[in-house]
Amino acid sequence: MPTQYYTASSLDGFIATEDDSIEWLFPLADVNATSYPLFIAEVGALAMGSATYEWMLRNVIKPAAGDAAPWPYTQPTWVFSSRELEPVEGATIHMVRGDVRPVHAAMTQAAAERNVWLVGGGDLVGQFYDAGLLDEIIVQLGSVTLGRGKPLLPRRIDGAKALRLTAVKHFGPGMAELRYDVSRSTDEATL
């Protein structure tokens, strides 16, 4: 059961704009035409940061315009935040803070032999990487540039064996998916 960072990024390496918007992503591909349906079927637990969680609240659960929707995940979710956040009724959401290692242990146990998905943001994923807990990065690379924003993974990862490209796929006119295995040996990566 790997721990995976599955996300989308602009061509210049940003997962969201400076104000946490991902609106740039939606015109590029239909999510059902990507690997997401197969990916989410294998996920047993999720983790996300507070900015990602609050985006979900603002844009999915309680949007200012349009229809509200229920929490989209049936899997237990861990939200890392240093402050109190509004809960979502009926969802299995654990609000946590601090070291990712004990939370990862709880997540893998809850995942019950299924994958652990690190939804984002990049700094939270970097903490899992720093702790040697990240196994795979799956990036849907979009054909747009943002100029500035929230970085894909704000860490220096280099070395011949740190990341190994395992697959490349094309989705529609504006998306390519890159899959990388991540070495768990910290002496192969410079942080």
Beta strands, then each sheet from edge to edge (+ up, - down):
strand 1: 3-9
strand 2: 14-16
strand 3: 43-49
strand 4: 77-80
strand 5: 93-96
strand 6: 115-120
strand 7: 136-142
strand 8: 150-151
strand 9: 163-171
strand 10: 175-182
sheet 1: 5+ 4+ 3+ 6+ 1+ 7+ 10- 9+
sheet 2: 2+ 8-
end
